[in-house]
Amino acid sequence: MRIGLVAAGLLVVSSAAAQSWPERPPALERRAGSLQPPITESSGVVKGRTNPAALWTLNDSGNAPTLFAVDTTGKPIASLALAGVSNTDWEAVSAGPCGKETCLWVADIGDNLALRPTVVIYRVPEPALGRVSQLSARPKDSLVVRYQGGARDAESLVVTSAEDAAILTKGQGGAVQAFWIPAAAWPTGEVTGRPIWTLPLARGLIFRQLVTDAALSPDGTRLAVRTYRSLYVFRRNGSSKLPDDPLVSCPIGGLELLGEGITWWDQDTLALTGERALGTAPIILLRCDLH
């Protein structure tokens, strides 16, 4: 792989390398169910840790600051309203540690025009789901994020087992970059995210090439990154902060009209969600050929 280094220390992959992904159709794919109102604009999704049979999702800008738990058929399990916060443009939800607890990390990072001087990540302990279906809680904490070099539009957040995180930009008219959010930033309440990686993906010059979500596998060895038409899987091959060795791409363009969310259901299976279009918002389970 031919590479070069830029002044900021980012790994830049040549256009030839960006086009060298081995593309394989999904080895297994099925429509498991459909999201129901009030879930109409599922911009992110994550499998529960406290509740491993649940998928947590959220609506994006202009909607209530509420998380929704459903099963893989789309059947509602519970809602969790976050008190004392707003939904400027919620675009991603992940799960990971927050001190000694397991939290849902909610990323209010959407910024279509790249004008917001700061964005916010909230963490709320994932509640154990039982008979009560309508829950409310205040976030445990929040983190104000600035980007080195100015505002970015982003829709993806991944969280590591060490409580570090990364925001991946959409690549609208430019490169897709990962900005690092270290665990040590949380006690301070604010951080400047610094770019650590330029992903070897085609530039998002058209709508369907934009990166809309990403997720780390349960063991942290694989990173799945999705656009509206393709799914890219990286593997860990060394000591980099994120899995960054291209493994395979899967075409998914015909599965959803406005697919946006992605999470790992298990070590090999991915779950996809998206916004409602033509009266439906499917939940799709699939496996890419990773071997």
BELZI-V523326 format. One record per pair of residues at least 4 apart in sequence whose C-alpha atoms are under 6 Angstrom apart, sorted by the first residue. I is the first residue (numbers start at 1). J is the second residue. Records with the same first field share a line. If there is no record, write none. Layout:
I->J  J
This chain:
3->12  13
4->12
5->11
6->10
10->196  197
11->197  198
12->198
13->200
18->200  201
22->248
23->248  249  250
24->250
25->250  251
26->250  287  288
27->287  288  289
28->286  287
29->285  286
30->284  285
31->283  284
32->73  283  284
33->73  74  282  283
34->74  281  282  283
35->74  281
40->275  276
41->59  275
42->58  59  274  275
43->91  260  261
44->57  91  92  93  261
45->56  57  93  261  262
46->55  56  94  263
47->55
48->52  54  55
54->69  70  71
55->69  70  71
56->68  69
57->67  68
58->67
60->89  90  91
61->87  88  89  90
65->82  86  87
66->80  81  82
67->79  80
68->78  79
69->77  78
70->74  75  76  77
71->75
78->133  134
79->134  135
80->135  136
81->136
82->136  137  138
83->137  138
89->108  110
90->107  108
91->110  155
92->107  155  156  157
93->105  106
94->104  105
95->103  104  105
96->102  103  159
97->101  102  103  163
98->102  103
102->125
103->123  124  125  126
104->123  124  126
105->122  123
106->121  122
107->121
108->120  121
109->119  154
110->153  154  155
111->153
112->153
114->151  152  153
115->151
116->151
117->151
118->145  146
119->144  145
120->143  144  145
121->142  143
122->142
123->139  140  141
124->139  140
143->189  190
144->190
145->190  191  192
146->192  193
147->151  192  193
148->193  194
153->169
154->169  170
155->212  213
156->167  168  213  214
157->166  167
158->165  166  215
159->164  165
160->164  165
163->183
164->181  182  183
165->181
166->179  180  181
167->178  179
168->177  178
169->176  177
170->176  210  211
171->175  176  203  204  210
172->204
173->204  205
174->203
175->203
176->198  199
177->197  198
178->195  196  197
179->193  194  195  196
180->193  194
181->193
185->191
204->209  210
208->228  229
209->227
210->227
211->226  227
212->227  260
213->226  261  262
214->224  225
215->223  224  263
216->220  222  223
217->222  264
221->235  236
222->234  235  243
223->233  234  243
224->232  233
225->231  232
226->230  231
228->259
229->252  253
230->250  251  252
231->249  250
232->249
233->247  248
234->243  244  245  246  247
235->243  245
236->243
258->274  275
259->273  274
260->274
261->272  273  274
262->271  272
263->270  271
264->269  270
265->269  270
269->286  287
270->285  286
271->284  285
272->283  284
273->283
274->281
275->281
276->280  281
